[in-house]
Amino acid sequence: AQSVAQPEDQVNVAEGNPLTVKCTYSVSGNPYLFWYVQYPNRGLQFLLKYITGDNLVKGSYGFEAEFNKSQTSFHLKKPSALVSDSALYFCAVRNQAGTALIFGKGTTLSVSS
Amino acid sequence: GAGVSQSPSNKVTEKGKDVELRCDPISGHTALYWYRQRLGQGLEFLIYFQGNSAPDKSGLPSDRFSAERTGESVSTLTIQRTQQEDSAVYLCASSFTGEWETQYFGPGTRLLVL
């Protein structure tokens, strides 16, 4: 069965420090992986995706993610966190039929000043 | 350009009533998706439309849920005889065709069933 796991409900980091939001996946075949961010009372905004090629993917707002096939992980990273990065982050993988995204439960990122 | 729009933004209804939610996808996007987000949880896939192909309805939770889309335009999600467990945010997304294409989400409709 295809699934996505975000093992941390919440990640706390101080402004200026690096941040990592973890994601692991289980899928047959080649994974298409995505990260989205959700601000309060708003829809999801696309951050980045991995389809193929370079394992390090760069996206919006200075975020990047590293695809690791052997560990089946796709962790989201940022070298220096901002208070404005505080939000709910979702990892997702395309389902095998290619008709939907399977989402993790989300990780709340809290950046303190 | 304009993003995905949804209406209404909020809907309060009584148990047993029918509701209809609307989604306007990004112009030119052939694929359209509906998801449900319950409080404190991730998104659950409901239904997928791609052009004139038969929709993937595998995520619809019961026969009270249905959705329509005419061509590559507006879609409506209908919930009949609403139940309290239907309370959630219903999100619509659209994308160009292709499995790797990014889905762009609307702001959602927040449904509360009393």
Interface residues (C-beta under 8 A of the other chain):
Chain A: Y32 F34 Y36 R42 G43 L44 Q45 F46 K49 I51 F90 A92 R94 N95 A97 G98 T99 A100 L101 I102 F103 G104 K105 G106
Chain B: V4 Y33 Y35 Q41 G42 L43 E44 F45 Y48 Q50 D56 S58 G59 L91 A93 E99 W100 T102 Q103 Y104 F105 G106 P107 G108
